[in-house]
């Protein structure tokens, strides 16, 4: 019995020890977990870590030199990329750092690898939009020729090698006394059929405006005095959204015809479905039969009145003009853009107020349209 008791005691101790080992050494998880998207992550095998990479597209100026476009990749404290001026198109390489206080230092290099300048500024994030801006001073490598620069982020989010650049049409005609300066977007890189079609349509839109301006001047050439100030056409654009699926562009067209009291400005929009390779109409965003014009009008009228009241005497918009120009008609809602937060509605000068009030803008949030938007349509992802 004594030997049997000792035997049972040893078995008990062995059992407790085995349980303890099983508890403190659980099975290890598999290493075959899903990797982050390649466009957003960069693996460093030598360090055994993975650091996220942010790609930012910025636009701005250095001093009076406008039309600067920059592509920056941020990987932790490291920055790299390039920039160019729209007038020249020559790329200038960049590399630098951003410190814990968000101060940026970017060194620039020409094609031969020679350093040609330094950007030093502050990286700021706008809390409401979540967009980045960088402002500071550019100098030569020796610190000379200090010049202020300012850059703001554009809502461009391509996952692949595509990149958006600006093309220009510049023309001067002494006989008809006019000048043309038109700018329009084009995509470069490894392009899909949808991106190729976007380039064709964006170019066609700009050329249509240019040709229309030329035609008007040609027909009125006999009435133009050589001593009068010349006519001008200026076209610029703003990117409302650019992704692998959708691209939304607002064109601003400014015209002045010789002898007129003042210049005119108006908007053109280009909303393109990259996946389905088609230009979008406003109705394409909504369910069949949805009364979206009434919903857009109701929100816009209220918001325009709110904006005018907030500006006080400078508002210049009266209720009657707002209700007429923002009424629920297709003509009033020809100019619209797509953003991640809602539909941007542009009301040109004269549409909802006097010329002096200028164009007006209303952002209609998707939450105000959620019952009408087609969840499987172009903007369904933003609901």
Beta strands, then each sheet from edge to edge (+ up, - down):
strand 1: 41-44
strand 2: 49-52
strand 3: 54-62
strand 4: 65-75
strand 5: 78-85
strand 6: 92-98
strand 7: 103-109
strand 8: 115-125
strand 9: 132-139
strand 10: 147-154
strand 11: 156-157
strand 12: 163-173
strand 13: 178-188
strand 14: 231-243
strand 15: 246-256
strand 16: 264-273
strand 17: 278-279
strand 18: 336-338
strand 19: 342-347
strand 20: 360-365
sheet 1: 1+ 2-
sheet 2: 3+ 4- 5+ 6- 7+ 8- 9+ 10- 3+
sheet 3: 11+ 14+ 13+ 12-
sheet 4: 11+ 14+ 15- 16+ 17-
sheet 5: 18+ 19- 20+
end
